[in-house]
Amino acid sequence: MYVGTLSFDLLLGDVRSLKEKRSVVRPIVAELHRKFAVSVAEVGDQDLYRRAQIALAMVSGDAGHLAEVLDRCERLVAARPEVELLSVRRRLHGGDDE
């Protein structure tokens, strides 16, 4: 069993309120969940309206498949024109980890 996580630090574009922030972040979270069947949530900077932290996790029996899906998730977020991807943190845990 392999577990992979991604954490995104995002700078939002022309956002002036927390309500506008939700209208940008929610579709990204929903699309990641729908397209890739990953667990995903906004995990930080909830009180800042121009910043967002989104994290996702996935479990797979195949390390290659896991890496491929995480790559696709990262490309999807990076391609969104309404956000600037400041950083990505990736963690992979294999069956041999304790």
C-alpha positions in Angstrom: 0.0 0.0 0.0 1.2 3.5 -0.9 -0.1 6.8 0.4 0.6 10.1 -1.3 -0.1 13.7 -0.3 0.2 17.0 -2.0 0.0 20.4 -0.3 -0.6 23.5 -2.4 0.2 27.1 -1.3 -1.9 29.4 -3.6 -2.0 33.1 -4.2 -5.5 34.1 -5.4 -5.9 36.7 -8.1 -8.5 39.5 -7.9 -10.2 38.4 -4.7 -11.4 41.1 -2.2 -13.4 39.0 0.4 -13.6 35.6 2.0 -16.8 35.0 0.0 -15.0 35.6 -3.3 -12.2 33.3 -2.0 -14.7 30.5 -1.5 -16.0 31.0 -5.0 -12.4 30.3 -6.3 -11.3 27.6 -3.9 -14.5 25.4 -3.8 -14.5 24.6 -7.6 -10.8 23.6 -7.4 -11.4 21.3 -4.5 -14.5 19.8 -6.1 -12.8 19.3 -9.5 -9.8 17.5 -7.8 -12.2 15.2 -5.9 -14.4 14.5 -8.9 -11.7 13.9 -11.6 -9.2 12.0 -9.5 -11.2 10.5 -6.6 -8.8 11.9 -4.0 -9.5 13.2 -0.5 -9.1 17.0 -0.7 -9.7 20.0 1.5 -8.7 23.6 2.2 -6.4 23.2 5.2 -4.9 26.6 6.0 -5.1 30.3 5.6 -8.9 30.3 6.0 -8.9 33.8 7.4 -6.7 35.3 4.6 -8.7 36.2 1.5 -5.8 36.2 -1.0 -4.1 33.0 0.2 -5.2 29.4 0.3 -3.7 26.1 1.3 -5.2 23.0 -0.2 -4.1 19.5 0.6 -5.0 16.1 -0.9 -4.3 12.5 -0.2 -4.6 9.3 -2.1 -4.1 5.6 -1.3 -3.0 3.1 -4.0 -1.6 -0.4 -4.4 0.7 0.8 -7.2 3.4 3.5 -6.6 3.5 4.3 -10.3 -0.2 4.9 -10.5 -0.1 7.0 -7.4 2.7 9.2 -8.8 0.9 9.7 -12.1 -2.4 10.8 -10.3 -0.5 13.2 -8.1 1.3 14.7 -11.2 -2.0 15.2 -12.9 -3.5 16.9 -9.8 -0.5 19.2 -9.6 -0.8 20.1 -13.3 -4.6 20.8 -12.9 -4.0 23.3 -10.1 -1.0 24.9 -11.8 -3.1 25.4 -15.0 -5.9 27.4 -13.2 -5.6 31.0 -14.4 -7.3 32.4 -11.3 -4.6 31.2 -8.9 -0.8 31.4 -8.7 0.9 28.2 -7.4 3.5 29.4 -4.9 4.7 26.0 -3.7 3.9 22.3 -3.7 4.9 19.8 -1.1 4.7 16.1 -2.0 5.0 13.2 0.3 5.0 9.5 -0.6 4.8 6.7 2.0 5.3 3.1 1.0 4.6 -0.2 2.5 8.0 -0.4 4.1 7.7 2.9 6.0 7.2 2.6 9.7 
